[in-house]
Amino acid sequence: MIGESLQRALGASRRLVGWIVLAGVVLYGLSGIYSVKPDEVAVHQRFGRIVDARVPSGIHYALPWPIDRVNKVPILKVHRLVIDDFQAGDDPGSAAGLFRMISQLHSFCVTGDNNVVNVGCAVQYMISDPAAFLFHTMAPEAILRAVACNSLIHCLAGMKVDHALTMGNQQIKAYVHSEMNRRLDALGVGLVVAVVDLIPLRPPQEVRSYFDDVVNSKIDKRKMVNQAEADRNERLSRARVEATRVENQALGAKATTIEQARGKASRFVQRLSEYRKAPDVTRRRLWLEFVRDVLGKVRRKYVVEADDRGPAAGVRIVTP
């Protein structure tokens, strides 16, 4: 009896252990099920080798650890990196970090005409290659910061300080954006820059007032030049209009004078022809026309009868 009971107990224990092992195997196999969010991409590895570098969103399966390993990367998330100090990323134990700690100097950027300015930017970037982001570098953000600082320095080194402080903002942003993407592609860190927001450039605090005076003077100069050009254009417009009016008036007077001259010449030719046909009659008619024109302008007229026997009467015509 005791032996049979012991055998039954051992059998039940074996069955229980079997069920436990089976449940463990099932749970171990089910642990390979994983999900990827819509804004993520998964990198699937097997024994350290990449099996799939871009697993899309959804429900997927991978062999349980330690055979397979899955890393999820948010490729649609926009990251932001603010750079307001070129030396903020230096190692405190490095030579540059020790020098900064001892000297207490601030970092500035030198322009092409050997002036210094405070400069900074905010970089918005995304992960373009998940596998390269995970395995090609240990500190992608540090590399991004170094590339941004280098691009800013290279851009301002070829630009004068006046242009950088006034109208060079868009040019600097465009250059830094394109140069950063070019260098990141060459380094293969799996990052892409979406937007570069440039913090307004400003001169050092010690000389800022002098820079402001120079900038204001240049603005006033440009304003005066624009006003002078506007006044010049207005006066030129009025002068052109007046010149056109005078020219048209002269052309009208010229045409009128020419027509009058042609009319007088035509009348003279007609009278000359009549004079040649009857000189006495024509001379008499011309004289009468002259007298008619002259006497027509006199209000009072005195007619004196001619007397050949006596002296001629002296008559004076007076017009009031």
TORKOL-4160 file (C-alpha; in steps of 0.2 Angstrom, whole numbers, padded with zeros to 4 digits, m for minus):
320
<pt num="1" X="0000" Y="0000" Z="0000"/>
<pt num="2" X="0014" Y="0012" Z="0005"/>
<pt num="3" X="0023" Y="0008" Z="m0012"/>
<pt num="4" X="0008" Y="0011" Z="m0022"/>
<pt num="5" X="0004" Y="0028" Z="m0014"/>
<pt num="6" X="0022" Y="0033" Z="m0016"/>
<pt num="7" X="0022" Y="0029" Z="m0035"/>
<pt num="8" X="0005" Y="0038" Z="m0037"/>
<pt num="9" X="0013" Y="0054" Z="m0029"/>
<pt num="10" X="0028" Y="0053" Z="m0039"/>
<pt num="11" X="0018" Y="0051" Z="m0055"/>
<pt num="12" X="0007" Y="0067" Z="m0050"/>
<pt num="13" X="0023" Y="0076" Z="m0047"/>
<pt num="14" X="0030" Y="0072" Z="m0063"/>
<pt num="15" X="0014" Y="0077" Z="m0072"/>
<pt num="16" X="0014" Y="0094" Z="m0062"/>
<pt num="17" X="0032" Y="0097" Z="m0067"/>
<pt num="18" X="0028" Y="0093" Z="m0085"/>
<pt num="19" X="0014" Y="0105" Z="m0085"/>
<pt num="20" X="0025" Y="0119" Z="m0077"/>
<pt num="21" X="0039" Y="0116" Z="m0090"/>
<pt num="22" X="0026" Y="0116" Z="m0104"/>
<pt num="23" X="0019" Y="0132" Z="m0098"/>
<pt num="24" X="0036" Y="0140" Z="m0096"/>
<pt num="25" X="0040" Y="0135" Z="m0114"/>
<pt num="26" X="0024" Y="0142" Z="m0120"/>
<pt num="27" X="0027" Y="0159" Z="m0111"/>
<pt num="28" X="0045" Y="0159" Z="m0117"/>
<pt num="29" X="0039" Y="0157" Z="m0135"/>
<pt num="30" X="0025" Y="0170" Z="m0133"/>
<pt num="31" X="0037" Y="0183" Z="m0126"/>
<pt num="32" X="0044" Y="0185" Z="m0144"/>
<pt num="33" X="0028" Y="0194" Z="m0149"/>
<pt num="34" X="0030" Y="0213" Z="m0150"/>
<pt num="35" X="0021" Y="0228" Z="m0157"/>
<pt num="36" X="0028" Y="0244" Z="m0166"/>
<pt num="37" X="0019" Y="0260" Z="m0164"/>
<pt num="38" X="0014" Y="0270" Z="m0180"/>
<pt num="39" X="0028" Y="0283" Z="m0176"/>
<pt num="40" X="0041" Y="0270" Z="m0173"/>
<pt num="41" X="0052" Y="0258" Z="m0183"/>
<pt num="42" X="0060" Y="0243" Z="m0176"/>
<pt num="43" X="0077" Y="0236" Z="m0179"/>
<pt num="44" X="0077" Y="0217" Z="m0178"/>
<pt num="45" X="0094" Y="0208" Z="m0173"/>
<pt num="46" X="0098" Y="0189" Z="m0171"/>
<pt num="47" X="0114" Y="0185" Z="m0162"/>
<pt num="48" X="0119" Y="0203" Z="m0165"/>
<pt num="49" X="0117" Y="0203" Z="m0184"/>
<pt num="50" X="0104" Y="0214" Z="m0191"/>
<pt num="51" X="0090" Y="0204" Z="m0199"/>
<pt num="52" X="0078" Y="0218" Z="m0203"/>
<pt num="53" X="0083" Y="0236" Z="m0201"/>
<pt num="54" X="0066" Y="0244" Z="m0204"/>
<pt num="55" X="0052" Y="0234" Z="m0196"/>
<pt num="56" X="0036" Y="0243" Z="m0199"/>
<pt num="57" X="0022" Y="0247" Z="m0187"/>
<pt num="58" X="0011" Y="0233" Z="m0181"/>
<pt num="59" X="0011" Y="0216" Z="m0172"/>
<pt num="60" X="0027" Y="0206" Z="m0176"/>
<pt num="61" X="0036" Y="0191" Z="m0169"/>
<pt num="62" X="0055" Y="0188" Z="m0165"/>
<pt num="63" X="0063" Y="0174" Z="m0156"/>
<pt num="64" X="0065" Y="0176" Z="m0138"/>
<pt num="65" X="0080" Y="0183" Z="m0129"/>
<pt num="66" X="0095" Y="0180" Z="m0130"/>
<pt num="67" X="0092" Y="0174" Z="m0148"/>
<pt num="68" X="0084" Y="0189" Z="m0155"/>
<pt num="69" X="0084" Y="0207" Z="m0150"/>
<pt num="70" X="0072" Y="0222" Z="m0155"/>
<pt num="71" X="0076" Y="0240" Z="m0153"/>
<pt num="72" X="0062" Y="0253" Z="m0157"/>
<pt num="73" X="0067" Y="0270" Z="m0164"/>
<pt num="74" X="0054" Y="0285" Z="m0165"/>
<pt num="75" X="0058" Y="0290" Z="m0183"/>
<pt num="76" X="0044" Y="0303" Z="m0184"/>
<pt num="77" X="0048" Y="0312" Z="m0168"/>
<pt num="78" X="0056" Y="0329" Z="m0170"/>
<pt num="79" X="0070" Y="0331" Z="m0158"/>
<pt num="80" X="0077" Y="0348" Z="m0153"/>
<pt num="81" X="0095" Y="0353" Z="m0148"/>
<pt num="82" X="0099" Y="0371" Z="m0142"/>
<pt num="83" X="0116" Y="0378" Z="m0145"/>
<pt num="84" X="0120" Y="0394" Z="m0136"/>
<pt num="85" X="0137" Y="0391" Z="m0130"/>
<pt num="86" X="0151" Y="0382" Z="m0141"/>
<pt num="87" X="0160" Y="0376" Z="m0126"/>
<pt num="88" X="0145" Y="0369" Z="m0116"/>
<pt num="89" X="0148" Y="0351" Z="m0123"/>
<pt num="90" X="0167" Y="0351" Z="m0119"/>
<pt num="91" X="0173" Y="0338" Z="m0107"/>
<pt num="92" X="0177" Y="0347" Z="m0090"/>
<pt num="93" X="0193" Y="0336" Z="m0089"/>
<pt num="94" X="0199" Y="0341" Z="m0106"/>
<pt num="95" X="0212" Y="0354" Z="m0109"/>
<pt num="96" X="0198" Y="0366" Z="m0117"/>
<pt num="97" X="0187" Y="0363" Z="m0102"/>
<pt num="98" X="0201" Y="0366" Z="m0089"/>
<pt num="99" X="0206" Y="0382" Z="m0098"/>
<pt num="100" X="0188" Y="0388" Z="m0098"/>
<pt num="101" X="0186" Y="0385" Z="m0080"/>
<pt num="102" X="0202" Y="0394" Z="m0075"/>
<pt num="103" X="0200" Y="0409" Z="m0087"/>
<pt num="104" X="0181" Y="0411" Z="m0085"/>
<pt num="105" X="0181" Y="0417" Z="m0103"/>
<pt num="106" X="0165" Y="0416" Z="m0114"/>
<pt num="107" X="0165" Y="0408" Z="m0131"/>
<pt num="108" X="0163" Y="0420" Z="m0146"/>
<pt num="109" X="0163" Y="0417" Z="m0165"/>
<pt num="110" X="0175" Y="0427" Z="m0176"/>
<pt num="111" X="0168" Y="0434" Z="m0192"/>
<pt num="112" X="0177" Y="0437" Z="m0208"/>
<pt num="113" X="0183" Y="0455" Z="m0204"/>
<pt num="114" X="0190" Y="0449" Z="m0187"/>
<pt num="115" X="0175" Y="0454" Z="m0176"/>
<pt num="116" X="0167" Y="0444" Z="m0162"/>
<pt num="117" X="0149" Y="0440" Z="m0160"/>
<pt num="118" X="0138" Y="0429" Z="m0149"/>
<pt num="119" X="0129" Y="0416" Z="m0159"/>
<pt num="120" X="0118" Y="0402" Z="m0156"/>
<pt num="121" X="0105" Y="0391" Z="m0164"/>
<pt num="122" X="0091" Y="0378" Z="m0161"/>
<pt num="123" X="0092" Y="0363" Z="m0172"/>
<pt num="124" X="0077" Y="0352" Z="m0175"/>
<pt num="125" X="0082" Y="0335" Z="m0181"/>
<pt num="126" X="0074" Y="0318" Z="m0184"/>
<pt num="127" X="0081" Y="0300" Z="m0186"/>
<pt num="128" X="0083" Y="0295" Z="m0204"/>
<pt num="129" X="0092" Y="0278" Z="m0202"/>
<pt num="130" X="0088" Y="0269" Z="m0187"/>
<pt num="131" X="0102" Y="0256" Z="m0189"/>
<pt num="132" X="0115" Y="0269" Z="m0191"/>
<pt num="133" X="0108" Y="0279" Z="m0177"/>
<pt num="134" X="0109" Y="0264" Z="m0165"/>
<pt num="135" X="0126" Y="0256" Z="m0170"/>
<pt num="136" X="0137" Y="0268" Z="m0180"/>
<pt num="137" X="0140" Y="0280" Z="m0166"/>
<pt num="138" X="0139" Y="0280" Z="m0147"/>
<pt num="139" X="0135" Y="0299" Z="m0145"/>
<pt num="140" X="0125" Y="0305" Z="m0160"/>
<pt num="141" X="0119" Y="0321" Z="m0152"/>
<pt num="142" X="0137" Y="0326" Z="m0147"/>
<pt num="143" X="0141" Y="0323" Z="m0166"/>
<pt num="144" X="0126" Y="0334" Z="m0171"/>
<pt num="145" X="0132" Y="0348" Z="m0159"/>
<pt num="146" X="0149" Y="0348" Z="m0165"/>
<pt num="147" X="0143" Y="0348" Z="m0184"/>
<pt num="148" X="0132" Y="0363" Z="m0180"/>
<pt num="149" X="0145" Y="0373" Z="m0171"/>
<pt num="150" X="0158" Y="0369" Z="m0185"/>
<pt num="151" X="0145" Y="0374" Z="m0198"/>
<pt num="152" X="0141" Y="0391" Z="m0189"/>
<pt num="153" X="0160" Y="0395" Z="m0187"/>
<pt num="154" X="0163" Y="0391" Z="m0206"/>
<pt num="155" X="0149" Y="0402" Z="m0212"/>
<pt num="156" X="0153" Y="0417" Z="m0201"/>
<pt num="157" X="0171" Y="0416" Z="m0206"/>
<pt num="158" X="0167" Y="0421" Z="m0223"/>
<pt num="159" X="0155" Y="0435" Z="m0218"/>
<pt num="160" X="0157" Y="0453" Z="m0212"/>
<pt num="161" X="0150" Y="0457" Z="m0195"/>
<pt num="162" X="0138" Y="0471" Z="m0202"/>
<pt num="163" X="0130" Y="0459" Z="m0214"/>
<pt num="164" X="0129" Y="0446" Z="m0201"/>
<pt num="165" X="0121" Y="0457" Z="m0188"/>
<pt num="166" X="0108" Y="0465" Z="m0200"/>
<pt num="167" X="0103" Y="0455" Z="m0216"/>
<pt num="168" X="0113" Y="0439" Z="m0215"/>
<pt num="169" X="0101" Y="0429" Z="m0204"/>
<pt num="170" X="0092" Y="0419" Z="m0218"/>
<pt num="171" X="0109" Y="0416" Z="m0227"/>
<pt num="172" X="0116" Y="0409" Z="m0211"/>
<pt num="173" X="0101" Y="0398" Z="m0208"/>
<pt num="174" X="0101" Y="0391" Z="m0226"/>
<pt num="175" X="0120" Y="0388" Z="m0226"/>
<pt num="176" X="0120" Y="0379" Z="m0209"/>
<pt num="177" X="0105" Y="0368" Z="m0214"/>
<pt num="178" X="0113" Y="0362" Z="m0230"/>
<pt num="179" X="0130" Y="0360" Z="m0223"/>
<pt num="180" X="0124" Y="0350" Z="m0208"/>
<pt num="181" X="0114" Y="0338" Z="m0218"/>
<pt num="182" X="0129" Y="0336" Z="m0230"/>
<pt num="183" X="0141" Y="0332" Z="m0216"/>
<pt num="184" X="0129" Y="0321" Z="m0207"/>
<pt num="185" X="0126" Y="0311" Z="m0223"/>
<pt num="186" X="0145" Y="0309" Z="m0225"/>
<pt num="187" X="0147" Y="0303" Z="m0206"/>
<pt num="188" X="0133" Y="0291" Z="m0208"/>
<pt num="189" X="0125" Y="0294" Z="m0190"/>
<pt num="190" X="0107" Y="0292" Z="m0196"/>
<pt num="191" X="0101" Y="0309" Z="m0192"/>
<pt num="192" X="0094" Y="0323" Z="m0204"/>
<pt num="193" X="0091" Y="0341" Z="m0199"/>
<pt num="194" X="0073" Y="0347" Z="m0202"/>
<pt num="195" X="0074" Y="0366" Z="m0197"/>
<pt num="196" X="0088" Y="0377" Z="m0191"/>
<pt num="197" X="0082" Y="0392" Z="m0180"/>
<pt num="198" X="0095" Y="0405" Z="m0178"/>
<pt num="199" X="0096" Y="0414" Z="m0161"/>
<pt num="200" X="0098" Y="0433" Z="m0166"/>
<pt num="201" X="0116" Y="0437" Z="m0167"/>
<pt num="202" X="0123" Y="0450" Z="m0155"/>
<pt num="203" X="0140" Y="0458" Z="m0151"/>
<pt num="204" X="0148" Y="0456" Z="m0134"/>
<pt num="205" X="0140" Y="0465" Z="m0120"/>
<pt num="206" X="0155" Y="0476" Z="m0118"/>
<pt num="207" X="0154" Y="0484" Z="m0135"/>
<pt num="208" X="0136" Y="0481" Z="m0139"/>
<pt num="209" X="0131" Y="0500" Z="m0137"/>
<pt num="210" X="0145" Y="0504" Z="m0150"/>
<pt num="211" X="0138" Y="0491" Z="m0162"/>
<pt num="212" X="0121" Y="0498" Z="m0160"/>
<pt num="213" X="0126" Y="0515" Z="m0164"/>
<pt num="214" X="0135" Y="0509" Z="m0180"/>
<pt num="215" X="0119" Y="0499" Z="m0185"/>
<pt num="216" X="0108" Y="0513" Z="m0182"/>
<pt num="217" X="0119" Y="0525" Z="m0192"/>
<pt num="218" X="0119" Y="0513" Z="m0206"/>
<pt num="219" X="0100" Y="0511" Z="m0205"/>
<pt num="220" X="0098" Y="0531" Z="m0205"/>
<pt num="221" X="0110" Y="0531" Z="m0220"/>
<pt num="222" X="0100" Y="0519" Z="m0230"/>
<pt num="223" X="0084" Y="0528" Z="m0225"/>
<pt num="224" X="0091" Y="0545" Z="m0231"/>
<pt num="225" X="0097" Y="0537" Z="m0247"/>
<pt num="226" X="0080" Y="0529" Z="m0250"/>
<pt num="227" X="0072" Y="0546" Z="m0247"/>
<pt num="228" X="0084" Y="0555" Z="m0259"/>
<pt num="229" X="0081" Y="0542" Z="m0272"/>
<pt num="230" X="0062" Y="0543" Z="m0270"/>
<pt num="231" X="0063" Y="0562" Z="m0271"/>
<pt num="232" X="0075" Y="0561" Z="m0287"/>
<pt num="233" X="0062" Y="0549" Z="m0295"/>
<pt num="234" X="0048" Y="0561" Z="m0291"/>
<pt num="235" X="0057" Y="0576" Z="m0298"/>
<pt num="236" X="0062" Y="0566" Z="m0314"/>
<pt num="237" X="0044" Y="0561" Z="m0317"/>
<pt num="238" X="0038" Y="0579" Z="m0315"/>
<pt num="239" X="0053" Y="0585" Z="m0327"/>
<pt num="240" X="0048" Y="0571" Z="m0340"/>
<pt num="241" X="0030" Y="0577" Z="m0339"/>
<pt num="242" X="0035" Y="0595" Z="m0341"/>
<pt num="243" X="0047" Y="0591" Z="m0355"/>
<pt num="244" X="0033" Y="0581" Z="m0364"/>
<pt num="245" X="0021" Y="0595" Z="m0362"/>
<pt num="246" X="0033" Y="0609" Z="m0368"/>
<pt num="247" X="0038" Y="0598" Z="m0383"/>
<pt num="248" X="0020" Y="0595" Z="m0387"/>
<pt num="249" X="0016" Y="0613" Z="m0386"/>
<pt num="250" X="0031" Y="0618" Z="m0396"/>
<pt num="251" X="0026" Y="0605" Z="m0410"/>
<pt num="252" X="0009" Y="0613" Z="m0410"/>
<pt num="253" X="0016" Y="0630" Z="m0411"/>
<pt num="254" X="0027" Y="0624" Z="m0425"/>
<pt num="255" X="0013" Y="0616" Z="m0435"/>
<pt num="256" X="0002" Y="0632" Z="m0432"/>
<pt num="257" X="0016" Y="0644" Z="m0438"/>
<pt num="258" X="0020" Y="0633" Z="m0453"/>
<pt num="259" X="0001" Y="0633" Z="m0458"/>
<pt num="260" X="0000" Y="0652" Z="m0456"/>
<pt num="261" X="0016" Y="0654" Z="m0466"/>
<pt num="262" X="0009" Y="0643" Z="m0480"/>
<pt num="263" X="m0007" Y="0653" Z="m0480"/>
<pt num="264" X="0002" Y="0669" Z="m0481"/>
<pt num="265" X="0013" Y="0663" Z="m0495"/>
<pt num="266" X="m0002" Y="0656" Z="m0504"/>
<pt num="267" X="m0011" Y="0673" Z="m0503"/>
<pt num="268" X="0005" Y="0682" Z="m0508"/>
<pt num="269" X="0007" Y="0671" Z="m0523"/>
<pt num="270" X="m0011" Y="0675" Z="m0528"/>
<pt num="271" X="m0009" Y="0693" Z="m0526"/>
<pt num="272" X="0007" Y="0693" Z="m0536"/>
<pt num="273" X="m0002" Y="0684" Z="m0550"/>
<pt num="274" X="m0016" Y="0697" Z="m0550"/>
<pt num="275" X="m0004" Y="0711" Z="m0549"/>
<pt num="276" X="0005" Y="0705" Z="m0564"/>
<pt num="277" X="m0011" Y="0705" Z="m0574"/>
<pt num="278" X="m0017" Y="0722" Z="m0568"/>
<pt num="279" X="m0004" Y="0732" Z="m0558"/>
<pt num="280" X="m0014" Y="0748" Z="m0556"/>
<pt num="281" X="m0030" Y="0740" Z="m0551"/>
<pt num="282" X="m0021" Y="0728" Z="m0539"/>
<pt num="283" X="m0011" Y="0742" Z="m0531"/>
<pt num="284" X="m0027" Y="0753" Z="m0529"/>
<pt num="285" X="m0036" Y="0738" Z="m0521"/>
<pt num="286" X="m0022" Y="0734" Z="m0509"/>
<pt num="287" X="m0021" Y="0752" Z="m0504"/>
<pt num="288" X="m0040" Y="0753" Z="m0501"/>
<pt num="289" X="m0039" Y="0737" Z="m0490"/>
<pt num="290" X="m0025" Y="0745" Z="m0480"/>
<pt num="291" X="m0035" Y="0760" Z="m0477"/>
<pt num="292" X="m0050" Y="0750" Z="m0472"/>
<pt num="293" X="m0040" Y="0740" Z="m0460"/>
<pt num="294" X="m0033" Y="0756" Z="m0452"/>
<pt num="295" X="m0049" Y="0766" Z="m0452"/>
<pt num="296" X="m0058" Y="0752" Z="m0445"/>
<pt num="297" X="m0048" Y="0754" Z="m0429"/>
<pt num="298" X="m0052" Y="0772" Z="m0427"/>
<pt num="299" X="m0068" Y="0777" Z="m0417"/>
<pt num="300" X="m0069" Y="0795" Z="m0424"/>
<pt num="301" X="m0067" Y="0800" Z="m0442"/>
<pt num="302" X="m0066" Y="0817" Z="m0450"/>
<pt num="303" X="m0069" Y="0819" Z="m0469"/>
<pt num="304" X="m0062" Y="0835" Z="m0476"/>
<pt num="305" X="m0066" Y="0840" Z="m0494"/>
<pt num="306" X="m0051" Y="0843" Z="m0505"/>
<pt num="307" X="m0048" Y="0860" Z="m0512"/>
<pt num="308" X="m0035" Y="0863" Z="m0525"/>
<pt num="309" X="m0035" Y="0882" Z="m0523"/>
<pt num="310" X="m0031" Y="0883" Z="m0505"/>
<pt num="311" X="m0019" Y="0875" Z="m0494"/>
<pt num="312" X="m0023" Y="0858" Z="m0488"/>
<pt num="313" X="m0032" Y="0857" Z="m0472"/>
<pt num="314" X="m0023" Y="0850" Z="m0457"/>
<pt num="315" X="m0034" Y="0837" Z="m0449"/>
<pt num="316" X="m0028" Y="0827" Z="m0434"/>
<pt num="317" X="m0037" Y="0811" Z="m0429"/>
<pt num="318" X="m0037" Y="0808" Z="m0410"/>
<pt num="319" X="m0043" Y="0791" Z="m0403"/>
<pt num="320" X="m0049" Y="0792" Z="m0385"/>
